[in-house]
């Protein structure tokens, strides 16, 4: 059976994009899973209760500050936040950290400045909008408890299937030796990595398919209209599912789009994309996932439309 060169070329591009997304995100997912597992075993509940503020606003601000100190990719941070909530960290703190951590950190700040050729304007607007969004969403969860957010592990989750690994955790109580605790931490980490990893692969396949077979010239149709360009870039951010350390270079490549549309892409992508929605659906209840989707979309659209109309964001 003969296959046309165009089909072979498109399949090759699809595989390259899919593999590149997975390879780009996997190290950060692994790092987040390791931090999650070691946090579960080595950070006692009493220490968390001592340092995390109980006031919702103070807790949300602390979560944003924690994101600056512990930069995480959006892929790996979901597993860590699940552990935070399971250890009774107040939802405003955990949610603010989850949303702000992938953006408000020196690595992403530097990559954004470099992508926009040394112009700090986009980097500051990006950090400010994401920080504000993290605070608003976090405060929306101030009356929630961990059980209102976390979904019980399903029968076919990786942690359920590999439960024998997590069973090492009681050894930390019976035998506080370092070897037992490391075994327990790695067991938790493996479960988290497998849970999130399969979602990452699905998200990469969808993003690669969109990027490979999107009709030529479709994006160019929206360049000159502020409303359409903002909406188009928001949709692209959700579908392409890029890592926050690299998405600024993609945004900067859309040279014909207004700055507000590029900001919409950069602010929404690390907070809400296709693979994140799948990960959230795996870990969180529907009501909480609905908040994580609706509030960021509404805020990014409203703020970027105002900034674009006022021409406060450069090209």
QUINORDA-V852284 format. One record per residue. N is the residue number from 1. RES is the residue in one letter. SS is DSSP state (helix for helix, strand for strand, loop for the rest). PSI is psi in whole degrees, -180 to 180 (NA if undefined). NEAR is the number of other C-alpha atoms within 8 Angstrom. Layout:
# QUINORDA-V852284
N|RES|SS|PSI|NEAR / N|RES|SS|PSI|NEAR
This chain:
# QUINORDA-V852284
1|X|loop|122|2 / 2|X|loop|139|3 / 3|X|loop|130|6 / 4|X|loop|151|6 / 5|X|helix|-35|6 / 6|X|helix|-41|6 / 7|X|helix|-44|8 / 8|X|helix|-40|9 / 9|X|helix|-42|8 / 10|X|helix|-38|10 / 11|X|helix|-37|8 / 12|X|helix|-43|8 / 13|X|helix|-42|9 / 14|X|helix|-47|12 / 15|X|helix|-39|9 / 16|X|helix|-45|8 / 17|X|helix|-44|9 / 18|X|helix|-47|12 / 19|X|helix|-39|9 / 20|X|helix|-39|8 / 21|X|helix|-46|10 / 22|X|helix|-45|11 / 23|X|helix|-35|8 / 24|X|helix|-39|9 / 25|X|helix|-27|11 / 26|X|helix|-44|9 / 27|X|helix|-38|8 / 28|X|helix|-37|12 / 29|X|helix|-42|15 / 30|X|helix|-43|10 / 31|X|helix|-46|9 / 32|X|helix|-39|15 / 33|X|helix|-40|16 / 34|X|helix|-45|12 / 35|X|helix|-42|10 / 36|X|helix|-49|15 / 37|X|helix|-43|16 / 38|X|helix|-32|14 / 39|X|helix|-42|10 / 40|X|helix|-41|11 / 41|X|helix|-39|12 / 42|X|helix|-10|7 / 43|X|loop|108|9 / 44|X|loop|154|7 / 45|X|helix|-36|7 / 46|X|helix|-36|6 / 47|X|helix|-38|8 / 48|X|helix|-47|10 / 49|X|helix|-30|8 / 50|X|helix|-38|6 / 51|X|helix|-24|6 / 52|X|loop|125|11 / 53|X|loop|147|8 / 54|X|loop|-28|7 / 55|X|loop|132|6 / 56|X|helix|-46|12 / 57|X|helix|-45|9 / 58|X|helix|-38|9 / 59|X|helix|-41|14 / 60|X|helix|-43|18 / 61|X|helix|-39|11 / 62|X|helix|-38|11 / 63|X|helix|-41|15 / 64|X|helix|-43|17 / 65|X|helix|-39|9 / 66|X|helix|-35|10 / 67|X|helix|-31|16 / 68|X|helix|-34|12 / 69|X|helix|-29|7 / 70|X|loop|73|8 / 71|X|loop|128|13 / 72|X|loop|148|11 / 73|X|loop|151|15 / 74|X|helix|-24|15 / 75|X|helix|-43|12 / 76|X|helix|-20|15 / 77|X|helix|-23|15 / 78|X|helix|-45|11 / 79|X|helix|-40|13 / 80|X|helix|-42|13 / 81|X|helix|-34|13 / 82|X|helix|-40|10 / 83|X|helix|-41|11 / 84|X|helix|-48|10 / 85|X|helix|-38|13 / 86|X|helix|-26|9 / 87|X|loop|17|8 / 88|X|loop|25|7 / 89|X|loop|132|12 / 90|X|loop|137|14 / 91|X|helix|-41|13 / 92|X|helix|-39|17 / 93|X|helix|-48|17 / 94|X|helix|-41|15 / 95|X|helix|-43|14 / 96|X|helix|-41|17 / 97|X|helix|-42|16 / 98|X|helix|-40|13 / 99|X|helix|-36|14 / 100|X|helix|-34|15 / 101|X|helix|-43|19 / 102|X|loop|-12|17 / 103|X|loop|-47|13 / 104|X|loop|73|15 / 105|X|loop|159|13 / 106|X|helix|-32|8 / 107|X|helix|-49|8 / 108|X|helix|-38|12 / 109|X|helix|-47|12 / 110|X|helix|-43|8 / 111|X|helix|-36|12 / 112|X|helix|-43|12 / 113|X|helix|-43|13 / 114|X|helix|-43|9 / 115|X|helix|-35|10 / 116|X|loop|29|12 / 117|X|loop|47|6 / 118|X|loop|0|7 / 119|X|loop|118|9 / 120|X|loop|-9|8 / 121|X|helix|-51|8 / 122|X|helix|-38|14 / 123|X|helix|-44|11 / 124|X|helix|-41|8 / 125|X|helix|-40|10 / 126|X|helix|-49|11 / 127|X|helix|-40|12 / 128|X|helix|-44|8 / 129|X|helix|-43|10 / 130|X|helix|-39|13 / 131|X|helix|-44|11 / 132|X|helix|-42|8 / 133|X|helix|-42|12 / 134|X|helix|-41|15 / 135|X|helix|-44|14 / 136|X|helix|-48|8 / 137|X|helix|-40|14 / 138|X|helix|-44|15 / 139|X|helix|-24|11 / 140|X|helix|-18|8 / 141|X|loop|12|9 / 142|X|loop|-26|10 / 143|X|loop|2|5 / 144|X|loop|155|8 / 145|X|loop|168|8 / 146|X|helix|-40|11 / 147|X|helix|-19|6 / 148|X|helix|-16|8 / 149|X|helix|-47|11 / 150|X|strand|137|12 / 151|X|loop|136|9 / 152|X|loop|146|5 / 153|X|loop|130|8 / 154|X|loop|168|6 / 155|X|loop|-26|6 / 156|X|loop|17|6 / 157|X|loop|160|9 / 158|X|helix|-36|11 / 159|X|helix|-28|12 / 160|X|helix|-43|10 / 161|X|helix|-33|8 / 162|X|loop|36|9 / 163|X|helix|-26|9 / 164|X|helix|-27|6 / 165|X|helix|-45|9 / 166|X|helix|-19|12 / 167|X|helix|-11|8 / 168|X|helix|-18|13 / 169|X|helix|-43|13 / 170|X|helix|-22|7 / 171|X|helix|-24|11 / 172|X|helix|-20|13 / 173|X|helix|-44|7 / 174|X|helix|-35|6 / 175|X|loop|102|7 / 176|X|loop|20|9 / 177|X|loop|154|7 / 178|X|helix|-40|6 / 179|X|helix|-44|6 / 180|X|helix|-39|13 / 181|X|helix|-38|15 / 182|X|helix|-40|9 / 183|X|helix|-42|10 / 184|X|helix|-43|17 / 185|X|helix|-44|15 / 186|X|helix|-33|11 / 187|X|helix|-47|12 / 188|X|helix|-43|15 / 189|X|helix|-43|14 / 190|X|helix|-43|10 / 191|X|helix|-46|12 / 192|X|helix|-42|14 / 193|X|helix|-42|12 / 194|X|helix|-39|9 / 195|X|helix|-49|11 / 196|X|helix|-29|13 / 197|X|helix|-41|10 / 198|X|helix|-33|8 / 199|X|helix|-38|11 / 200|X|helix|-43|11 / 201|X|helix|-43|9 / 202|X|helix|-46|9 / 203|X|helix|-39|12 / 204|X|helix|-39|14 / 205|X|helix|-45|9 / 206|X|helix|-46|9 / 207|X|helix|-41|12 / 208|X|helix|-40|13 / 209|X|helix|-42|9 / 210|X|helix|-46|10 / 211|X|helix|-31|9 / 212|X|helix|-43|9 / 213|X|helix|13|7 / 214|X|loop|130|7 / 215|X|loop|139|5 / 216|X|loop|140|5 / 217|X|loop|-6|6 / 218|X|loop|-44|8 / 219|X|helix|-37|8 / 220|X|helix|-23|7 / 221|X|helix|-23|7 / 222|X|helix|1|10 / 223|X|loop|-40|12 / 224|X|loop|-7|9 / 225|X|loop|122|7 / 226|X|helix|-49|13 / 227|X|helix|-49|7 / 228|X|helix|-36|9 / 229|X|helix|-40|14 / 230|X|helix|-47|16 / 231|X|helix|-42|10 / 232|X|helix|-43|10 / 233|X|helix|-33|12 / 234|X|helix|-43|13 / 235|X|helix|-42|8 / 236|X|helix|-41|9 / 237|X|helix|-41|15 / 238|X|helix|-42|12 / 239|X|helix|-42|11 / 240|X|helix|-28|12 / 241|X|loop|49|14 / 242|X|loop|156|10 / 243|X|loop|145|11 / 244|X|loop|-21|14 / 245|X|loop|-14|9 / 246|X|loop|-13|9 / 247|X|helix|-23|10 / 248|X|helix|-33|13 / 249|X|helix|-33|11 / 250|X|helix|-45|8 / 251|X|helix|-43|10 / 252|X|helix|-23|10 / 253|X|loop|-17|6 / 254|X|loop|70|8 / 255|X|loop|-26|6 / 256|X|loop|-9|7 / 257|X|loop|149|11 / 258|X|loop|158|13 / 259|X|helix|-35|11 / 260|X|helix|-36|15 / 261|X|helix|-39|16 / 262|X|helix|-39|14 / 263|X|helix|-40|12 / 264|X|helix|-41|14 / 265|X|helix|-45|14 / 266|X|helix|-30|14 / 267|X|helix|-36|13 / 268|X|helix|-38|15 / 269|X|helix|-51|14 / 270|X|loop|-14|15 / 271|X|loop|-31|10 / 272|X|loop|112|13 / 273|X|loop|178|14 / 274|X|helix|-46|11 / 275|X|helix|-32|12 / 276|X|helix|-41|10 / 277|X|helix|-40|10 / 278|X|helix|-41|10 / 279|X|helix|-43|11 / 280|X|helix|-43|10 / 281|X|helix|-28|10 / 282|X|helix|-33|7 / 283|X|helix|-30|11 / 284|X|strand|160|11 / 285|X|loop|161|11 / 286|X|helix|-41|7 / 287|X|helix|-41|7 / 288|X|helix|-42|10 / 289|X|helix|-37|12 / 290|X|helix|-39|8 / 291|X|helix|-42|9 / 292|X|helix|-22|10 / 293|X|helix|-50|9 / 294|X|helix|-45|8 / 295|X|helix|-49|10 / 296|X|helix|-42|13 / 297|X|helix|-46|9 / 298|X|helix|-45|8 / 299|X|helix|-45|9 / 300|X|helix|-45|12 / 301|X|helix|-49|11 / 302|X|helix|-48|8 / 303|X|helix|-43|8 / 304|X|helix|-33|13 / 305|X|helix|-42|12 / 306|X|helix|-46|8 / 307|X|helix|-38|11 / 308|X|helix|-42|14 / 309|X|helix|-37|8 / 310|X|helix|-6|6 / 311|X|loop|44|8 / 312|X|loop|-13|7 / 313|X|loop|127|11 / 314|X|loop|175|9 / 315|X|loop|NA|6
